[in-house]
Amino acid sequence: MGKELFTEFLKSLDGIYCINLPKRVGKKNLMVQQFQNLDIEDHVTFVDGVSDPENPERGCWQAHQKVMQIALENNQNNILIFEDDAILVYVPGKIAIYTLDLLVQKRMRNWEIIYLGCCPAIAIQDNQTVFQECSSIKWVHATQTHAYITNQTFMSRFVHCDYESYQCGIDTFYSRGYHNIGIFPSVFMQRIGQSDVSPYDQNLRILGETYNAFKNMYVTFTDMSLLRLVCCIIVIFTLVLFILTIFFD
């Protein structure tokens, strides 16, 4: 039931886009499989990414702008943007899906981005819920842009933001906003593997995604003091263990 409701919600969006560099055929195939599993493959438009060997971060920025420009030209009010390394890890419950629908279709609250997967900045995360009735959807400062919904208001502004004026990754730019929402735990995580933007090696990417996963747990269970403490302990233990594995293997 949850999966069908989630699929219905995704199909209700004005557009779904997936950014993919033409040379990354394997990544595209994996995304197609996921879209088929969610029964949304006919609703997804693939958009060629922007290859910028000199500055991949800039290329990523421009690729997202490219998608938004297409959406604006099509007069789409709300769209979901995927990067080609997103992987479905969790199907949200009925209350969370209804809340997402209220936010998007009824245009409730003054939001700009809704992360369906993100890395929350737990140092400044105050865990304020958007609606009291739904504890899993919260206002956030977060990074990662592999799966998020945005609206026409934000798109109209961002397409005119020049990368050279900010000199930062697109997710860092987004994280500075005060009208962003995240769902916890993340519905989509980033698949660990070769990145066209990040220069980090495989071990560090695994470490980063492990840390992100537990930060998601931290935010998810933040109102439950015992679980919050357990999550903090697990994070510390996992990081120490992984670092020891990398450097003393």
Secondary structure, 3 states (H helix, E strand, C coil): CHHHHHHHHHHHCCEEEEEECCCCHHHHHHHHHHHHHCCCHHHEEEEECCCCCCCHHHHHHHHHHHHHHHHHHCCCCEEEEEECCEEECCCCCHHHHHHHHHHHHCCCCCCCEEECCCEECCCCCCCCEEECCEEEEEECCEECCCEEEEEHHHHHHHCCCCHHHHCCCHHHHHHCCCCEEEECCCCEEECCCCCCCCCCCHHHHHHHHHHHHHHHHHHHCCCCHHHHHHHHHHHHHHHHHHHHHHHHC
